[in-house]
Amino acid sequence: MTQGGKQKANLICTVDTVDKDARTVDCTPIDEGAPLLGVNLQANQESKFGVVVFPRVGSYIVVGFVAEGSAGVVLMTDDIESIEVVVSDDSSRMIIDENGARIDVGDNISVEVTKDGVVLNDGSLGGMVKLNELKSNLEQLKSYIETMKSAISAGLNAVGASTAASGAAGAAAFDLAMSAALIKFQDMENKKVKQ
């Protein structure tokens, strides 16, 4: 500022504030020079798409100067709070920060990846099926049905052999044959991936 807008050197600064809407930072040079206000984070200040790296408050940045030193632009960052990539005026957007990554394409397609898992679209359809558990559950169901078929056959044979009209012998034979048959489904939902 004291050089009348003729700043030529790059400056190392610490970030004081970050304005994500304006896509600028205010920073202070480490050489104790005057604070720099509204330093650009992207080439076109009016644009809402492109690639923008948002530095963390308190981190170091390198500021370069354009327009004969009258405007500053962030050239490098030390510690990144988030990165935003917006393609073609918001048709596709990706945001990466310390919580994970989110990609939106159009109005209905999204993928969110965090330490808790992956969510496709809004996750309203629940978790994805775990194939091994599904196969095991279907095999148990098949075994149970085969056991039931044998038990019914044994029960009918017992009823036919019984002299009692009540069928108590058939019921007892059926209960005995089915006593070892169980269906216990495993949890088939992979809660780490939701669609």
HUZI-V504672 format. One record per backbone hydrogen bond with DSSP energy under -0.5 kcal/mol. CO is the residue of the C=O (numbers start at 0). NH is the residue of the N-H. E is the energy in kcal/mol with one decimal. If there is no record, write none. Layout:
<<CO | NH | E> <CO | NH | E>>
This chain:
<<0 | 3 | -1.2> <2 | 5 | -0.5> <10 | 12 | -0.5> <10 | 62 | -3.2> <11 | 29 | -2.8> <12 | 60 | -2.4> <13 | 27 | -2.4> <14 | 57 | -2.3> <16 | 25 | -1.9> <17 | 19 | -0.7> <18 | 22 | -1.6> <18 | 23 | -1.6> <22 | 40 | -2.2> <23 | 18 | -3.0> <24 | 38 | -3.0> <25 | 15 | -3.0> <25 | 16 | -1.7> <26 | 35 | -3.4> <27 | 13 | -2.6> <28 | 31 | -1.3> <35 | 26 | -2.7> <38 | 24 | -1.8> <39 | 73 | -2.8> <42 | 44 | -0.8> <43 | 46 | -1.3> <49 | 51 | -0.5> <49 | 85 | -2.4> <51 | 53 | -0.6> <51 | 83 | -2.7> <52 | 54 | -0.7> <53 | 80 | -2.7> <53 | 81 | -1.5> <55 | 58 | -2.3> <58 | 14 | -2.4> <59 | 77 | -2.3> <60 | 12 | -2.7> <60 | 62 | -0.5> <61 | 63 | -0.5> <61 | 74 | -3.4> <61 | 75 | -1.1> <62 | 10 | -2.5> <63 | 72 | -2.4> <65 | 69 | -0.7> <65 | 70 | -1.8> <66 | 69 | -1.4> <70 | 65 | -2.7> <71 | 39 | -2.1> <72 | 63 | -2.9> <75 | 61 | -2.2> <78 | 55 | -2.6> <80 | 97 | -0.7> <81 | 53 | -3.0> <82 | 95 | -2.6> <83 | 51 | -2.6> <84 | 93 | -2.7> <85 | 49 | -2.3> <86 | 90 | -1.4> <86 | 91 | -1.4> <87 | 90 | -0.7> <90 | 105 | -3.0> <91 | 86 | -3.1> <92 | 103 | -3.0> <93 | 84 | -3.1> <94 | 101 | -2.2> <95 | 82 | -2.6> <96 | 99 | -1.3> <98 | 114 | -0.5> <99 | 96 | -2.7> <100 | 112 | -3.0> <101 | 94 | -2.4> <102 | 110 | -2.2> <103 | 92 | -2.7> <104 | 108 | -1.3> <107 | 109 | -0.5> <108 | 104 | -2.9> <109 | 120 | -3.5> <110 | 102 | -2.8> <111 | 113 | -0.5> <111 | 118 | -2.5> <112 | 100 | -2.4> <113 | 116 | -1.1> <116 | 113 | -2.7> <117 | 119 | -0.5> <117 | 193 | -3.0> <118 | 111 | -2.3> <119 | 122 | -1.8> <122 | 125 | -1.6> <125 | 194 | -2.3> <127 | 189 | -3.9> <128 | 130 | -0.7> <129 | 133 | -2.2> <130 | 134 | -2.5> <131 | 135 | -2.2> <132 | 136 | -2.6> <133 | 137 | -2.3> <134 | 138 | -2.1> <135 | 139 | -2.1> <136 | 140 | -2.1> <137 | 141 | -2.4> <138 | 142 | -2.4> <139 | 143 | -2.5> <140 | 144 | -2.4> <141 | 145 | -2.4> <142 | 146 | -2.3> <143 | 147 | -2.5> <144 | 148 | -2.3> <145 | 149 | -1.9> <146 | 150 | -2.5> <147 | 151 | -2.6> <148 | 152 | -2.0> <149 | 153 | -2.5> <150 | 154 | -2.7> <151 | 155 | -2.6> <152 | 156 | -2.0> <153 | 157 | -2.1> <154 | 158 | -2.4> <155 | 159 | -2.3> <156 | 160 | -1.6> <157 | 161 | -1.3> <163 | 166 | -0.5> <166 | 170 | -2.1> <167 | 171 | -2.3> <168 | 172 | -2.1> <169 | 173 | -2.5> <170 | 174 | -2.8> <171 | 175 | -2.3> <172 | 176 | -2.2> <173 | 177 | -2.1> <174 | 178 | -0.9> <177 | 180 | -1.3> <179 | 181 | -0.5> <181 | 183 | -0.5> <185 | 187 | -0.5> <187 | 129 | -3.0> <188 | 190 | -1.0> <189 | 127 | -1.1> <189 | 192 | -1.4> <191 | 117 | -5.0> <192 | 127 | -1.9> <193 | 119 | -5.5>>
